[in-house]
Amino acid sequence: MNISPKVIAPAIFNIILIGVVAAIAGITPDLLTFLGPWSGVAYLGVAAIGTALAGYIKRDPARDTFNEGAGTLPVQGE
């Protein structure tokens, strides 16, 4: 089973980013206090946006539309 790099990259990036966000929240817990009860959501939102961007930016050669012949099936009769 071949897992797409567009799935693996965001998963790894999410683990790293959650650790970074947790460290920032531990070091400066008052960073987002102006948001009140929504500060936890904002911390997770940073991780979610970063994960989505990592998946968007990562290229998958099997699904690359500019790579002629990658991921295509041969046409019958040619």
N, C-alpha and C positions, 0 to 999 in steps of 0.2 A: 504494500500500500504506500503510495507516494503522497505525502502531505505537501500542499502548496506552500511556497515561501511566504505568500500573502497571509497565511494563517500562522505560521511559526514566528515570523518577525514581530507581529503585534503581541503575541503571547509572551515572548521573551521581554519585549520592551515594557509590557504592562507590569511584569514582576519587578523589573528594575525601577520603573517609575513609581510604583507603589512604595517601594523601599525609600526612594528619595523623598517622596511626599511625606511619608511617616517620619523621616529624619527631620525634615523642615518643620513639621508640626510639633515634634518633640523639642527642637531647639528654640523655636519662636512660636509658642502656642498662641500668642496674642496677635499674630500676623493678620488673621482674618476675623478678628473679634467684631469688627464693624458690621459683619453680616449676621451677627447674632446666632440663632439656631441653625442658620444655613451654612455656617462655616465648614462643617463636615462634608456637606454636599459640594461645596466649592473645591475642597481638597480632592475629592473623588472625581469631580468634573475635570480637574487638571489632568489626572491620570487617564480619564476616558478620552479626552481630546487628544492627548499624546498617543494613545494606543490607536485611535482611528487614523491619525496622521501617519503613523508607522505603517499601517496596513495599506494606506493609500499610496505612499511613496514607494514601497517595496515593489520590485518588478518580478513577474513570474514569466520565465522564458517560454513555458508551454502555452501561455495565454497571451503572449505578446502579439499584437496585431501587426506590428512593423517587421517582425521576424518571419520572413516568407518560408513556409514549409514546417514551421514549428507547430505542433499540435493539430496538423491538418491530416485528413484522410485522403488516400489516393483516389482519383476519379476513375471509375470504370470506363474502359474503352480507350484510354490514352496510353 
